[in-house]
Amino acid sequence: MTNDDRAPLDLAYRHAIDYLGGLRERPVGATADLGRLLELFGGPMPAGPAPAVDTVELLGRAVAEGGVPAASGPRFFGYVTGGTLPVAIAADWLVAAWDQTASLYNLAPAISVAEHVAAEWIVDLFGLPEGTSVGFPTGCTMAHLTALAAARHHLLAKAGWDVERYGLPGAPEVTIVGGAQRHMTIDLALRYLGFGSGRVLVVPVDERGRMRPDALAETLAGREGPIIVCAQVGDVNSGAIDPVGEISDIAHRYDAWVHVDGAFGLWAAASPELRPLVAGVEKADSWACDAHKWLNVPYDCGIVMIAHPEAHRGAMLNERAGYLPPGTPGERDAIEWVPDFSRRARSLPVWAALRTLGKSGVADLVERCCALTRRFAEQLATVPGVEALNDVVLNQVMVRFGDDDALTRDVIARIQGSGVCWFGGTTWYGRAAMRVSVVSWQTTEEDVDRSVEVVRAAVAAATQHSARQGVPLPS
Ligand SMILES: *Cc1c(COP(=O)(O)O)cnc(C)c1O
C-alpha cells in the first residue's frame, strides 16, 4: 500500500474521531443549506481523476456545513434511531476494509461464523424457541418481508400450493390480519409480496393502542384457509405492546401464522426486568427486529427470526445456481436466510456489540433508556399546559401542549431549532403530538434535564407568541 493509498484512510479516520468526539455538543438538528451542500458535492462530474484526500476533505466539510446532524448523539430523541457503540463502529470499519461477500461460508468464513454465533446468541437473548432461524437483512422492513414470505411459503405449501414457483395468481387466498396501530412498514412488506396493503383485516386496539384479543377472536371467527396475523411489540408513538401470547393462542386455533413487529420493542425481551412486558412473545411464528435501533450498531441492520427454519429457507434461496457451492452442514450460507445475494457483513457489528456488552450489558442499555424515559415523563409533567398522551411502558413518551395543534407544532419547531435536542412530531388519534424516544447508550440524566429545560422555554415562548395572536392560553 502506498502513502497515497493510506492518506485518504488516515484523513477519514481523523474526521470520524473528530465527529464522534464532538457529538455531545454538536447541533442536534440539521442546519445545512441545500444550495450550499449541492455546491459542495455537485457541479458536473469531474472529467478526470482528483486526489482522494480532496474528496475526503469535502466530506469533512459537509459536517462543518451542518449537513451531518448529531442524530446518533445523546440528545436526539426523534424517531427511534439509536446511537452507535464505539465497538460497533470499529467492527463496521473492518467490514468495509475487509470487503467480504458475506453470503457464503467459503467466501467469508470468519464472517459466516460470527453471524452464526450472533444468530444463536440472539435466539437465546430473546428467549425464542430452540432452532429458530435468523437472518440479518437491511432493516425491519426487510425483516418483515422475509418473515411474511416464509409465512406465505409455509401456509400455501400446507394448502398444496408452491408459491415460489407459481406465484399468487390462482393460489388459495391468504387472509391478512393486523392491529389498527401496526407500523406502516408491515403494509409495505405486504405490498412488495403481492398481498396488497388494502386487504388487511384491521383489528381494533384498546385505549393504549394494543390489539384487542377479543376483537381478534371476532375477526377470525368462522374463517378458514391460510391466515397471517401481524402483531406488534412496541408502538413507535406510545411504546404499546400487543398481548402476543394471547394473540398467538387465539390465532393458532386457526393454524394461523403470527408475525411480530418488534423493531425496537423486542429488546425488552433481553432484560429480566422488562421481559414480563412481552410475556408470551415466544409463542409467535416469526419476529422482526432492528439492531440499528436499540442495540446501537450503525445502519443498516435488521434481524429476522423464524420458528420454522424450513419455511424460512424455502422462501429464500431454495435452489442454487450451478456456480454456487452446494452448501455444507454446519457452514452458514447467509443467502439462505435473507433476500440479498451479495451483501456486506452487517452482522459483524452485531456480534461485536453482543460480545462486548454481554447479556447484562444489553439489559442495562435497554433498562437505562427506559428509566431515562420515565424521568422525561415525570419532568415533562411539570411543564405548564402539557398533556401526557401515553403511559410510559418502554422508551416512548408522547405529549401535547395546550388545546390547539398549532401550539404543539410550534413548540416542536422551536425545540428542533434550538440545536440542543431534537424531538419529532406525530399525529395521535387525530391530534398533534410530540414524541420522545430514548435509544442511545450515551444519554444521561443531565441530557434529559437539559432537554426538558429546552421544552419548558419553547412552551413559554410559543405560548406568549400565540397569546399575542389571540389564542387562549393553555390551562
Ligand atoms: C423503525 C420501525 C420499523 C421499520 O424499521 P426499518 O429498520 O426502518 O426498516 C418497523 N416497525 C417499527 C415499530 C419501527 O419502529
The ligand as an SDF file (V2000), in Angstrom:
LIG
                    3D

 15 15  0  0  0  0  0  0  0  0999 V2000
  -38.3930    1.5380   12.7340 C   0  0  0  0  0  0  0  0  0  0  0  0
  -39.5620    0.6360   12.7430 C   0  0  0  0  0  0  0  0  0  0  0  0
  -39.8500   -0.1700   11.6370 C   0  0  0  0  0  0  0  0  0  0  0  0
  -39.0670   -0.0820   10.3480 C   0  0  0  0  0  0  0  0  0  0  0  0
  -37.7570   -0.4790   10.5240 O   0  0  0  0  0  0  0  0  0  0  0  0
  -36.6290   -0.1370    9.4320 P   0  0  0  0  0  0  0  0  0  0  0  0
  -35.4000   -0.6920   10.0590 O   0  0  0  0  0  0  0  0  0  0  0  0
  -36.6240    1.3480    9.3270 O   0  0  0  0  0  0  0  0  0  0  0  0
  -36.9970   -0.8000    8.1650 O   0  0  0  0  0  0  0  0  0  0  0  0
  -40.9080   -1.0340   11.7410 C   0  0  0  0  0  0  0  0  0  0  0  0
  -41.6600   -1.1120   12.8490 N   0  0  0  0  0  0  0  0  0  0  0  0
  -41.4190   -0.3460   13.9270 C   0  0  0  0  0  0  0  0  0  0  0  0
  -42.2750   -0.4860   15.1440 C   0  0  0  0  0  0  0  0  0  0  0  0
  -40.3610    0.5570   13.9150 C   0  0  0  0  0  0  0  0  0  0  0  0
  -40.1010    1.3160   14.9910 O   0  0  0  0  0  0  0  0  0  0  0  0
  1  2  1  0
  2  3  1  0
  2 14  2  0
  3  4  1  0
  3 10  2  0
  4  5  1  0
  5  6  1  0
  6  7  2  0
  6  8  1  0
  6  9  1  0
 10 11  1  0
 11 12  2  0
 12 13  1  0
 12 14  1  0
 14 15  1  0
M  END
$$$$
